Amino acid sequence: MTDLFLVNGKIDTQDPLRPAASAVAMRDGRIIAVGTDNEIRSLTTKNSQVIDLKGRRAIPGLSDSHVHYYNWALGRKQLELESTRSLKDLLDRLDQTAQSTAPQSWIRGQGWNQAGWADSRTPTREELDSVSLDHPVILYHSSLHMAVANSQALQIAGITNKTQNPPQGVIDRDASGNPTGILRDLAMNLVTEVIPPVDEAEAAEAFKEGFKVFHSLGLTSVHDQRLMDAPEYPAAFHIWQRLHAANEIQLRVWMNLPGNRLDEIISAGLRTGFGDDLFRIGHVKYFADGAQGPRTAWLLEPYEGTDSTGLQLTPIQDIAKAIHRATAAGLAVNIHAIGDRANRELIEVFEELQAAQTGPSAALPSAPHKIEHVQLIQPEDLARMAKLNIVASVQPISVTDDIPMMEPTIGARSRIAYQYRSMWDAGIPLTFNSDCPVSDPNPFWGIHAAVTRRRRDGTPEDGWYPEQCVTVSQAVWAYSMGAAVASGQQADLGSISPGKLADLVVLDRDIFTIDPMEIYGTKPVMTIFDGKIVYEA
Ligand SMILES: [Zn+2]
């Protein structure tokens, strides 16, 4: 294997022992030295390929630590609805797809969000029927917490006016009790489960195409999340293993498991961290509450203008029991929590867990527990969370995307939303991610949003609660070291340090010195994964 040497660069290593360097040497997939051009050039042999970075900025390979890789990769093959601007737009696109799809084959789409439409109303099954009666149709909302199905899809799934809501799911109904087509949370699975499974070889190809997209964005690692009791879990697990066996995985994959399968996971003897440098078993996923937009996040005080404080999706006592059992079995958990009540309750559960821990530390999970989203948290709970060493897994693009939803739902409490700077200052490890396909996986959009708290069009001019802006270096840390810490892999990943795995990215501009408003347009010019160039602009 040839060595790969980079010289004459501006390398931000994210390693406090040597934060800046101009050159790096890589051999057999590992970084062997970091230093000055002279130091690194002195290590070259006749097998070394030396690349002059011509002064360009390089940073560690980035990690998207909350992706739904299966849904994202397969979604790219389905009807794209993210860019729809109206309900009519959605129906036009469905019409077009229906015309080119064999009758009776399923049409799946995803990414619509009525919040961005002029009429901001959800579609109905009758409206979908008006453009296609020949196909079963299901179109997932951008949040993945809701979908709309047409009459044929409901019929195949056996959903009628007599069907009960499944646990943790809602079938929306009209005044006479008939399903409207809108299915929320686990009610979506009634339809999803009757769709013939995607051919595994085809899905594996979609995964591989996705690697190229991620490399072009500077991403070399992902934490692949699970939905609630979703049929995608065994399918995704299989595809990852198939790619691994064929030596075709081109990302470091940390694959999470669904909480409702805890018994199976424990009885199979799986532990967090099991695997190798390409693929490892990750966290076990739970959901403490819903989301803030639909007012199902669990709050301490009611939503503006209502007496509702949202809801617990899983009773907190059940989550507590699961956390204790998982931890004892060597499994780290990650728990979806949006509201300030949900986050406080979880912190209490983790405090009890910590107090109860007496056994040898080798029996504990190899990665810290995580809370996903931590969207609203009371300032006095930040220090408690830091003390527990719980990782905050957060989505900076939401900061700017969610501005219109904040004031109407929680008013002046908006100041406790997305407190990234306060979390950092409190010492809570932060890991940044996109939750794709909920948001675009471009990490430079995320870094831009976290640093400026302004939209890409520049609004609001002073930033949204600008006291919560982080620095560029902190944002890069949260997209690199943060994910390594969150997965207990800080000895191998996350920084450009001697001995670590050789993942790094060279950028077309210096994000540390340019106007922060220009960060979102950053494009990698070269991505190196496992010591090899996997992408070049
Ligand atoms: Zn998610």
Residues whose N, C-alpha, C, O or C-beta is under 5 A from the ligand:
A	BS01	ZN	Q225 D435
